[in-house]
Amino acid sequence: MKNILLVGGTGFVGSHVCEKLVRQGWHVTVPTRRLSNARQLLPLPLVTLLELDVHDEAALLRAVAGHDAVVNLVAILHGTQAAFEKVHVALPQKLARACIAAHIKQLVHVSALGADAQHPESAPSMYLRSKGQGEAALMQAAGIGAAAAFDLTILRPSVIFGAEDKFLNLFARLQTVFPLMPLARADARFQPVWVQDVAAAVVRSLERDGTVSVANTPRIVEACGPDVFTLKELVQLAAQLSGIRKGRGRPVISLPLWMGRLQARLMELAPGEPLMSRDNLDSMQRDNVASGTLPGLQSLGIAPAALRPIAAEYLKRK
Ligand SMILES: NC(=O)c1ccc[n+]([C@@H]2O[C@H](COP(=O)([O-])OP(=O)(O)OC[C@H]3O[C@@H](n4cnc5c(N)ncnc54)[C@H](OP(=O)(O)O)[C@@H]3O)[C@@H](O)[C@H]2O)c1
């Protein structure tokens, strides 16, 4: 039985990873800022919840100690430069230091497609730049070859779909409310991947024996589905699969970039999490599709599922 520390285990992907890990018979510790964020994990056996500020390095070190491996799924989609650096760069650095201090041999880090650890500054948005910097920090801390401090796997998913996703569900919901869908970067391309496939990739990565494969670290895997869609196609598909206006959905109006930025700025000013930020638009300057030069899910023995039949199931229900 393995003991896994699942940081970010209360989120969309984390909840699925947690389920799969306990199904393996492994024990999972899930730190969370608020226990109420972990309600969905309460019915699972073999899970210990820990109310913790993961940014407190001393507390993090205590949480890491005694585990066989650590998984990091913590991320934010919106925020200031300082917030992105805190969550996507400083936290991975703290996790790496904690792993080394506690002699943890394996770390699986979920990043994002479009992050570039070699040239983080070349990425078009704060989100992607900080994701690349976080990867680079982990790679440096892990080291390579026989001297590697820990076995590192970095997973880079494209946008993730699943019953609780925040993109197809959102596109469908918006079309029940608004008569038109004004969209900037409508031609941006994505290769959506199923949440269960991403969760399976985390488990497969943990199954590999860190002591045998350290010479190959770090391993970067791009987690993409089998099909590529533009943003406009995804908006239309969400309407079609949820039967909005008999599947016709709302007309999608392509906005020029300046108008899209204005729209995003207004959304940022609204209370709560913005539906879209200017930084999100910046991320879309880079197509969110597999590079073709890095291994994909197949390298972990996973045949990624197609979006259409799975999304049809949950969008129809809602
Ligand atoms: N969803 C996607 O489409 C997508 C696409 C590409 C990459 N990814 C990557 O996949 C990973 C998981 O994504 P997800 O969609 O599952 O994210 P999520 O649902 O937003 O969950 C994020 C987790 O991070 C924790 N968290 C959020 N903000 C935090 C902060 N400021 N300080 C400490 N903890 C914080 C939350 O824990 P508590 O609230 O319990 O503390 C939560 O468990 C992330 O690395 C993300 O970048 C996701």
The ligand as an SDF file (V2000), in Angstrom:
LIG
                    3D

 48 52  0  0  0  0  0  0  0  0999 V2000
   -9.3030   22.0680  -15.6120 N   0  0  0  0  0  0  0  0  0  0  0  0
   -8.6650   22.2230  -16.7610 C   0  0  0  0  0  0  0  0  0  0  0  0
   -9.2660   22.3560  -17.8380 O   0  0  0  0  0  0  0  0  0  0  0  0
   -7.1600   22.2090  -16.7870 C   0  0  0  0  0  0  0  0  0  0  0  0
   -6.4940   22.3540  -18.0300 C   0  0  0  0  0  0  0  0  0  0  0  0
   -5.0960   22.3210  -18.0490 C   0  0  0  0  0  0  0  0  0  0  0  0
   -4.3740   22.1340  -16.8830 C   0  0  0  0  0  0  0  0  0  0  0  0
   -5.0440   21.9830  -15.7020 N   0  0  0  0  0  0  0  0  0  0  0  0
   -4.2550   21.8000  -14.4890 C   0  0  0  0  0  0  0  0  0  0  0  0
   -4.7280   20.6740  -13.7740 O   0  0  0  0  0  0  0  0  0  0  0  0
   -4.5200   20.8800  -12.3760 C   0  0  0  0  0  0  0  0  0  0  0  0
   -5.8350   20.6530  -11.6460 C   0  0  0  0  0  0  0  0  0  0  0  0
   -6.8060   21.5490  -12.1660 O   0  0  0  0  0  0  0  0  0  0  0  0
   -8.2980   21.5700  -11.6330 P   0  0  0  0  0  0  0  0  0  0  0  0
   -9.1610   21.9920  -12.7730 O   0  0  0  0  0  0  0  0  0  0  0  0
   -8.6120   20.3160  -10.9120 O   0  0  0  0  0  0  0  0  0  0  0  0
   -8.2300   22.7780  -10.6000 O   0  0  0  0  0  0  0  0  0  0  0  0
   -9.3190   23.1890   -9.5000 P   0  0  0  0  0  0  0  0  0  0  0  0
  -10.5570   22.4060   -9.6220 O   0  0  0  0  0  0  0  0  0  0  0  0
   -9.4220   24.6760   -9.5910 O   0  0  0  0  0  0  0  0  0  0  0  0
   -8.6120   22.7770   -8.1350 O   0  0  0  0  0  0  0  0  0  0  0  0
   -7.5220   23.4860   -7.6750 C   0  0  0  0  0  0  0  0  0  0  0  0
   -7.0850   22.9640   -6.3250 C   0  0  0  0  0  0  0  0  0  0  0  0
   -6.0730   23.8530   -5.8770 O   0  0  0  0  0  0  0  0  0  0  0  0
   -6.3560   24.3310   -4.5750 C   0  0  0  0  0  0  0  0  0  0  0  0
   -6.1090   25.7810   -4.6150 N   0  0  0  0  0  0  0  0  0  0  0  0
   -6.6730   26.6900   -5.4560 C   0  0  0  0  0  0  0  0  0  0  0  0
   -6.1630   27.9000   -5.2280 N   0  0  0  0  0  0  0  0  0  0  0  0
   -5.2680   27.7590   -4.2280 C   0  0  0  0  0  0  0  0  0  0  0  0
   -4.4110   28.6540   -3.5370 C   0  0  0  0  0  0  0  0  0  0  0  0
   -4.4060   29.9550   -3.8250 N   0  0  0  0  0  0  0  0  0  0  0  0
   -3.6210   28.1770   -2.5760 N   0  0  0  0  0  0  0  0  0  0  0  0
   -3.6500   26.8690   -2.2610 C   0  0  0  0  0  0  0  0  0  0  0  0
   -4.4240   25.9640   -2.8700 N   0  0  0  0  0  0  0  0  0  0  0  0
   -5.2360   26.4070   -3.8400 C   0  0  0  0  0  0  0  0  0  0  0  0
   -7.7830   23.9960   -4.2620 C   0  0  0  0  0  0  0  0  0  0  0  0
   -7.7780   23.4310   -2.9550 O   0  0  0  0  0  0  0  0  0  0  0  0
   -8.6620   23.9170   -1.7010 P   0  0  0  0  0  0  0  0  0  0  0  0
   -9.6900   24.8840   -2.2340 O   0  0  0  0  0  0  0  0  0  0  0  0
   -9.2520   22.6710   -1.1590 O   0  0  0  0  0  0  0  0  0  0  0  0
   -7.6710   24.5270   -0.7880 O   0  0  0  0  0  0  0  0  0  0  0  0
   -8.1460   22.9180   -5.2840 C   0  0  0  0  0  0  0  0  0  0  0  0
   -8.0670   21.6560   -4.7000 O   0  0  0  0  0  0  0  0  0  0  0  0
   -3.9840   22.3050  -12.2520 C   0  0  0  0  0  0  0  0  0  0  0  0
   -2.5860   22.2660  -12.1990 O   0  0  0  0  0  0  0  0  0  0  0  0
   -4.4050   22.9770  -13.5450 C   0  0  0  0  0  0  0  0  0  0  0  0
   -3.5580   24.0450  -13.9350 O   0  0  0  0  0  0  0  0  0  0  0  0
   -6.4210   22.0290  -15.6230 C   0  0  0  0  0  0  0  0  0  0  0  0
  1  2  1  0
  2  3  2  0
  2  4  1  0
  4  5  1  0
  4 48  2  0
  5  6  2  0
  6  7  1  0
  7  8  2  0
  8  9  1  0
  8 48  1  0
  9 10  1  0
  9 46  1  0
 10 11  1  0
 11 12  1  0
 11 44  1  0
 12 13  1  0
 13 14  1  0
 14 15  2  0
 14 16  1  0
 14 17  1  0
 17 18  1  0
 18 19  2  0
 18 20  1  0
 18 21  1  0
 21 22  1  0
 22 23  1  0
 23 24  1  0
 23 42  1  0
 24 25  1  0
 25 26  1  0
 25 36  1  0
 26 27  1  0
 26 35  1  0
 27 28  2  0
 28 29  1  0
 29 30  1  0
 29 35  2  0
 30 31  1  0
 30 32  2  0
 32 33  1  0
 33 34  2  0
 34 35  1  0
 36 37  1  0
 36 42  1  0
 37 38  1  0
 38 39  2  0
 38 40  1  0
 38 41  1  0
 42 43  1  0
 44 45  1  0
 44 46  1  0
 46 47  1  0
M  CHG  2   8   1  16  -1
M  END
$$$$
